[in-house]
């Protein structure tokens, strides 16, 4: 007959072996599962700008289908986003001249609008001043005389905002130059959203008025100043775009 103490000892040993087996099985399962892990980051994929044998043209990246528009980038208001008249003729030739500094100057503005297509408030002017001091002042100077810091250090001088040509230029011209660049000035479209470009245009007009108040007492100056104060009905169509603020600058005009 077995001793009760021996029976208890055997039972304890059996339980210990079972526990060890369970732990060993769990460790094996975990190790096996970890070894077979296959993350999405490790799967076959096409890398941007890399060559691919899958497509006939050998490129891994695909061109967007014609007519694709990114969400929020439809830009139906052509006037707001281009500074051009709705009936603008893309084939019209603009007149240009060259100044003594070698700048190519626009002397005709057949397609540019002569009003700011959004409400011009104190907040907009303040925003324009802020963006001007970030993007424009280095070339055009504090008040638009073309005497910014980079010019003082040898960069070609841009035209002043305060000659008759640019005082009488429609506001759409300044917006177009910021958007597409002109002469030595590159485009700032990727850095400054449209609403901020218009804010900078409004601030440029304020600078022009501050340096030549009598000039803005003329019929043309009064017309543009009034239009900047939101007298055009098309400004009502830009409440959405006007809310997106950022900045822009300029060089050759």
C-alpha positions as CSV (number, residue, x, y, z in Angstrom):
1,X,0.0,0.0,0.0
2,X,1.3,3.4,-1.0
3,X,2.3,5.9,1.6
4,X,-0.1,9.0,1.5
5,X,3.0,11.2,1.6
6,X,4.4,9.5,-1.5
7,X,1.0,9.9,-3.4
8,X,0.9,13.6,-2.7
9,X,4.5,14.0,-3.9
10,X,3.7,12.2,-7.2
11,X,0.7,14.5,-7.7
12,X,2.8,17.6,-7.1
13,X,5.4,16.4,-9.6
14,X,2.7,15.7,-12.2
15,X,1.3,19.2,-11.8
16,X,4.8,20.7,-12.1
17,X,5.4,18.7,-15.3
18,X,2.1,19.9,-16.8
19,X,2.9,23.5,-16.0
20,X,6.4,23.2,-17.5
21,X,4.8,21.7,-20.7
22,X,2.3,24.5,-20.9
23,X,5.0,27.1,-20.5
24,X,7.2,25.4,-23.1
25,X,4.3,25.1,-25.6
26,X,3.5,28.8,-25.1
27,X,7.1,29.8,-25.6
28,X,7.3,27.7,-28.8
29,X,4.0,29.1,-30.2
30,X,5.2,32.7,-29.5
31,X,8.6,32.1,-31.1
32,X,7.0,30.5,-34.1
33,X,4.5,33.3,-34.6
34,X,7.2,35.9,-34.2
35,X,9.4,34.3,-36.8
36,X,6.5,34.2,-39.3
37,X,5.4,37.8,-38.8
38,X,4.9,39.7,-42.1
39,X,4.4,43.4,-41.7
40,X,2.8,45.6,-44.4
41,X,6.0,47.6,-44.5
42,X,7.9,44.5,-45.7
43,X,5.5,43.6,-48.5
44,X,6.4,44.1,-52.2
45,X,5.5,47.6,-53.2
46,X,6.4,50.3,-55.7
47,X,8.5,53.2,-54.4
48,X,8.0,56.7,-55.6
49,X,10.1,57.7,-58.6
50,X,11.5,54.1,-58.8
51,X,11.6,52.0,-62.0
52,X,9.1,49.2,-62.3
53,X,8.9,46.3,-64.8
54,X,5.2,45.9,-64.0
55,X,4.0,48.8,-66.2
56,X,4.8,49.2,-69.9
57,X,6.4,52.7,-69.5
58,X,8.8,51.4,-66.9
59,X,7.7,53.9,-64.2
60,X,6.4,52.9,-60.8
61,X,4.4,56.1,-60.3
62,X,1.2,56.5,-62.3
63,X,0.0,59.8,-63.9
64,X,-3.2,61.2,-62.6
65,X,-6.2,60.7,-64.9
66,X,-7.0,63.7,-67.1
67,X,-9.3,66.2,-65.3
68,X,-8.3,65.0,-61.8
69,X,-8.9,67.7,-59.2
70,X,-7.7,67.3,-55.6
71,X,-10.2,67.8,-52.8
72,X,-10.6,71.5,-52.1
73,X,-8.7,72.5,-55.2
74,X,-11.5,73.0,-57.8
75,X,-11.0,76.7,-57.9
76,X,-14.0,77.6,-59.9
77,X,-13.6,81.3,-59.1
78,X,-11.1,82.1,-61.8
79,X,-10.9,85.8,-61.0
80,X,-9.9,85.1,-57.4
81,X,-7.3,82.5,-58.2
82,X,-5.7,84.1,-61.3
83,X,-6.3,87.9,-61.0
84,X,-7.5,87.8,-64.6
85,X,-10.8,89.0,-66.1
86,X,-13.4,86.3,-66.8
87,X,-13.1,87.0,-70.5
88,X,-9.3,87.1,-70.5
89,X,-7.6,86.4,-73.8
90,X,-4.7,84.0,-73.2
91,X,-3.2,84.9,-76.7
92,X,-3.1,88.6,-76.2
93,X,0.4,90.1,-76.4
94,X,1.5,92.3,-73.5
95,X,3.8,95.3,-74.0
96,X,7.1,95.3,-72.2
97,X,10.1,97.6,-71.8
98,X,13.5,97.3,-70.2
99,X,14.8,99.7,-67.5
100,X,18.4,100.8,-66.9
101,X,18.8,98.0,-64.3
102,X,17.9,95.3,-66.9
103,X,14.5,94.6,-65.5
104,X,11.8,93.6,-67.9
105,X,8.8,95.8,-67.2
106,X,5.2,95.2,-68.1
107,X,3.7,98.3,-69.7
108,X,0.2,97.0,-70.7
109,X,-2.3,95.0,-68.6
110,X,-5.0,93.8,-70.9
111,X,-6.3,90.9,-68.9
112,X,-5.7,91.9,-65.3
113,X,-8.6,92.9,-63.0
114,X,-8.7,96.3,-61.4
115,X,-10.4,95.3,-58.1
116,X,-9.5,93.0,-55.2
117,X,-12.1,90.2,-55.3
118,X,-12.5,89.9,-51.5
119,X,-13.4,92.2,-48.7
120,X,-10.5,94.4,-47.7
121,X,-10.6,94.9,-43.9
122,X,-8.1,96.1,-41.3
123,X,-7.4,92.4,-40.6
124,X,-6.6,91.8,-44.2
125,X,-4.3,94.7,-44.4
126,X,-2.5,93.6,-41.2
127,X,-2.2,90.1,-42.7
128,X,-0.8,91.6,-45.9
129,X,1.7,93.7,-44.0
130,X,2.9,90.6,-42.1
131,X,3.2,88.5,-45.2
132,X,4.9,91.4,-47.1
133,X,7.6,91.6,-44.3
134,X,8.2,87.9,-44.6
135,X,8.3,87.4,-48.4
136,X,8.7,90.8,-50.1
137,X,10.7,93.2,-47.9
138,X,14.0,91.6,-48.6
139,X,13.9,92.8,-52.2
140,X,11.3,95.5,-52.4
141,X,12.2,97.3,-49.1
142,X,10.1,98.5,-46.2
143,X,7.9,100.9,-48.3
144,X,8.4,99.4,-51.8
145,X,11.3,101.5,-53.1
146,X,13.2,98.4,-54.3
147,X,15.9,98.9,-51.6
148,X,15.6,95.7,-49.6
149,X,18.6,94.1,-47.8
150,X,19.5,91.8,-50.6
151,X,19.6,94.7,-53.0
152,X,22.0,96.6,-50.6
153,X,24.2,93.5,-50.7
154,X,24.4,93.4,-54.5
155,X,21.2,91.8,-55.8
156,X,19.7,93.5,-58.8
157,X,17.3,96.2,-57.8
158,X,13.6,95.6,-58.6
159,X,11.4,98.5,-59.8
160,X,9.9,100.8,-57.3
161,X,6.1,100.5,-56.6
162,X,5.9,104.3,-56.6
163,X,6.3,105.2,-60.3
164,X,3.3,106.1,-62.4
165,X,3.5,102.7,-64.2
166,X,2.9,100.6,-61.1
167,X,0.7,103.1,-59.3
168,X,-1.7,102.9,-62.3
169,X,-1.3,99.1,-62.8
170,X,-4.4,97.1,-62.0
171,X,-4.2,95.0,-58.8
172,X,-4.5,91.9,-60.9
173,X,-1.0,92.5,-62.2
174,X,0.6,92.3,-58.7
175,X,-1.3,89.1,-58.0
176,X,-0.3,87.6,-61.3
177,X,3.4,88.4,-60.7
178,X,3.2,86.7,-57.3
179,X,1.5,83.7,-58.7
180,X,3.5,83.1,-61.9
181,X,6.7,85.1,-61.4
182,X,8.1,87.7,-63.7
183,X,11.7,88.6,-64.8
184,X,14.1,87.7,-62.0
185,X,11.3,87.0,-59.6
186,X,10.1,83.4,-59.1
187,X,6.6,82.3,-58.5
188,X,5.5,82.4,-54.8
189,X,2.3,80.4,-55.5
190,X,3.6,77.3,-53.6
191,X,4.5,79.4,-50.5
192,X,1.6,81.9,-50.3
193,X,-2.1,81.0,-50.6
194,X,-4.3,83.1,-52.9
195,X,-6.0,85.0,-50.1
196,X,-2.7,86.0,-48.7
197,X,-1.5,87.1,-52.1
198,X,-4.5,89.4,-52.3
199,X,-3.8,90.7,-48.8
200,X,-0.3,91.6,-49.9
201,X,-1.7,93.4,-53.0
202,X,-3.9,95.4,-50.6
203,X,-0.9,96.3,-48.5
204,X,1.1,97.3,-51.6
205,X,-1.8,99.7,-52.5
206,X,-1.6,101.0,-49.0
207,X,2.1,101.6,-49.4
208,X,1.6,103.4,-52.7
209,X,-1.0,105.6,-51.1
210,X,1.2,106.4,-48.1
211,X,4.1,107.5,-50.4
212,X,2.0,109.4,-52.9
213,X,-1.3,110.4,-51.3
214,X,-2.0,113.1,-54.0
215,X,-1.5,110.5,-56.7
216,X,-4.3,108.4,-55.2
217,X,-6.6,111.4,-55.2
218,X,-6.8,111.0,-59.0
219,X,-9.8,109.4,-60.7
220,X,-7.8,106.2,-61.3
221,X,-6.5,106.0,-57.7
222,X,-9.9,106.7,-56.2
223,X,-11.5,104.0,-58.4
224,X,-9.0,101.4,-57.3
225,X,-9.1,102.4,-53.7
226,X,-12.9,102.2,-53.7
227,X,-12.8,98.8,-55.4
228,X,-10.4,97.6,-52.7
229,X,-13.0,98.5,-50.2
230,X,-15.2,95.8,-51.6
231,X,-17.5,97.6,-54.0
232,X,-17.5,94.8,-56.6
233,X,-20.2,92.2,-56.3
234,X,-17.9,89.4,-57.2
235,X,-16.3,89.7,-53.8
236,X,-19.3,88.0,-52.3
237,X,-18.3,84.8,-54.1
238,X,-15.0,84.4,-52.3
239,X,-15.9,84.0,-48.7
240,X,-14.6,80.5,-48.7
241,X,-11.2,81.1,-50.4
242,X,-10.7,84.3,-48.5
243,X,-10.6,82.4,-45.3
244,X,-7.5,80.5,-46.3
245,X,-4.7,82.8,-45.3
246,X,-0.9,82.5,-45.8
247,X,1.6,84.8,-47.8
248,X,3.5,86.0,-51.0
249,X,6.2,88.4,-52.3
250,X,7.7,90.0,-55.4
251,X,10.7,91.2,-57.4
252,X,10.6,92.2,-61.1
253,X,7.2,93.7,-62.0
